[in-house]
């Protein structure tokens, strides 16, 4: 599917073109076949194209109507666009492409916004009336933005049932935009969290990770706990131990900062933070029964991951990273030259070192001589 982006400055200020183009670049994976951009003072539209119906340049977006009154970006599929096209042709409209987007813009020219009522399909459309300088907004989205509230289009109970992932998206958007989830959208969210049980694991895992790895981890964690999702998927997050909560909070801050600075983030690192307190606690308990601390740590790691797997499994590619980060922590205490160079050559050295520095930040451990070199 194509990628579309729109920015509309409610205060009337001109679009920051450089920032807007940079935002659009994040959508390149959605449309590798072409791109288009429209900027006019306070409104900006970007389209990243995945050519399907019409692969020629005539299907390029944003697309103007022939009378230049409308400009549109569109993603999705209008199932009955051929029927609508035939009706418009009977009215004298001449089409230059096989694109359903052209049907949209010419239909707007002929019938105005009532033309949208004729659509049968799945789609997202951004439509700007050039003459009236008006963004089409059927559902009061602009007013919601002004009032700083998030509201689902349609019946929230039905929308959540259609796709339970919308629960997580509502939380993610509320955290990212720092706005409140409104009325019925919120009340139904609280009642509908059990619907997430029907979502395929891989999709659910990815959506939960998006809460914490897209630049607003701190606010997302507040809502993740508030709506009891932490109890369901990562019960360890409910631990009220001050050291652990400080550790978790600092990890959230650091993760948001890395994303802000365009640095990479690893879900394995973040998940290692989530379960670290449990590993420490069990390792300390097992140390009484094992001849060497590393054996106790290994046993603790295996048991923690096994317990978490029964609640909400962690993908193997991440659990391996977590295990290696945890297993390397005691090795930072060794300061011999041979041990240091061996540690530096480990593929997880950087992540493990950052993990140790995070522990230092919250005074879980003190900086060793090796750390400060």
URRA-V597437 format. One record per residue. PHI is phi in degrees with one decimal (999 if undefined). Layout:
PHI
PHI
//
This chain:
999
-68.4
-115.0
-126.6
-144.5
-138.6
-129.0
-133.5
-81.2
-64.4
-83.3
83.6
-68.8
-63.6
-65.8
-77.2
-59.1
-62.4
-66.6
-64.8
-62.9
-64.0
-60.2
-62.8
-62.9
-71.7
-101.8
-58.4
-67.5
-83.0
-152.0
-82.7
-92.5
162.8
-153.8
-150.9
-143.1
-128.5
-133.0
-143.5
57.7
-86.1
-118.7
-141.2
-130.9
-130.1
-132.7
-108.7
-97.5
-114.5
-71.5
-131.0
-74.6
-136.6
-89.8
-80.6
-65.8
-69.8
-94.2
-65.7
-123.4
-57.2
-115.9
-87.2
-73.7
-62.2
-85.0
63.7
-82.6
-122.4
-135.7
-136.7
-117.2
-145.7
-139.9
130.0
-147.6
-99.0
-62.9
-103.5
-66.4
-68.0
-64.6
-65.3
-62.5
-60.1
-64.2
-68.5
-63.8
-66.0
-85.9
105.6
-75.3
-108.7
-98.6
-103.1
-138.5
-99.4
-78.3
-72.4
-64.2
-64.7
-63.6
-63.7
-67.1
-74.2
-67.2
-64.1
-63.4
-80.8
-122.8
72.6
-69.4
-65.0
-62.9
-59.9
-66.7
-86.2
-74.0
-125.1
165.6
-124.2
-162.9
-134.1
-134.0
-111.2
-124.7
-117.6
-84.5
-65.5
-67.6
-89.5
50.8
-136.0
-89.5
-72.6
-144.8
-77.3
-113.5
71.2
-64.6
-64.5
-66.6
-62.3
-63.5
-61.2
-89.0
56.6
-137.6
-110.7
-139.1
-73.1
-78.5
89.9
-78.7
-56.6
-60.2
-69.3
-63.2
-65.4
-68.3
-60.8
-151.4
-59.2
-60.5
-61.1
-59.6
-69.6
-67.6
-60.5
-65.7
-64.7
-65.9
-63.0
-69.9
-66.5
-91.3
56.0
-125.6
-91.1
-79.1
-84.6
22.2
-64.5
-58.8
-75.9
-62.5
-72.7
-59.7
-62.4
-83.2
-110.2
-60.9
-64.1
-63.6
-63.6
-63.9
-87.5
-82.5
-52.9
-53.7
-60.9
-69.4
-64.4
-59.6
-61.7
-68.8
-67.3
-63.6
-60.6
-59.1
-109.4
-123.3
-127.7
100.1
-142.8
-62.7
-59.4
-67.1
-64.8
-64.1
-58.2
-74.0
-59.5
-78.1
-58.2
-98.4
66.0
-74.2
-63.5
-61.4
-79.2
-107.9
-140.2
-56.7
-61.2
-67.4
-82.1
-60.4
-94.4
-55.6
-61.7
-61.5
-65.7
-65.4
-65.2
-61.7
-63.6
-61.4
-66.7
-63.7
-63.2
-62.0
-63.7
-64.5
-61.1
-67.4
-61.9
-66.1
-60.5
-92.8
60.5
-98.8
-73.9
-131.6
-116.9
-55.7
-61.9
-63.2
-64.4
-69.3
-62.7
-64.3
-54.1
-104.4
-61.5
-61.2
-64.7
-63.4
-59.7
-61.7
-70.0
-60.9
-64.1
-66.2
-75.9
-60.0
-72.4
-110.4
-120.4
-72.2
-136.9
-56.1
-64.6
-67.9
-64.3
-64.7
-60.3
-63.7
-62.9
-61.7
-60.3
-71.0
-65.3
-67.0
-65.5
-63.8
-65.2
-62.7
-75.0
-92.1
-156.2
-59.3
-105.9
-56.5
-57.0
-61.5
-89.9
-65.6
-65.8
-59.6
-58.7
-59.4
-67.8
-61.1
-66.4
-68.5
-82.3
-56.3
-64.1
-72.5
-72.4
-79.2
-78.8
-116.9
-69.9
-57.2
-61.4
-68.0
-64.1
-67.6
-65.9
-67.3
-62.0
-83.3
-71.0
-62.1
-104.3
-59.1
-61.5
-65.8
-68.0
-65.3
-61.5
-63.4
-65.4
-63.1
-63.6
-62.3
-67.3
-58.3
-102.6
61.5
-70.5
-135.3
-97.9
-65.7
-81.7
-61.9
-64.4
-63.5
-86.1
-74.5
//
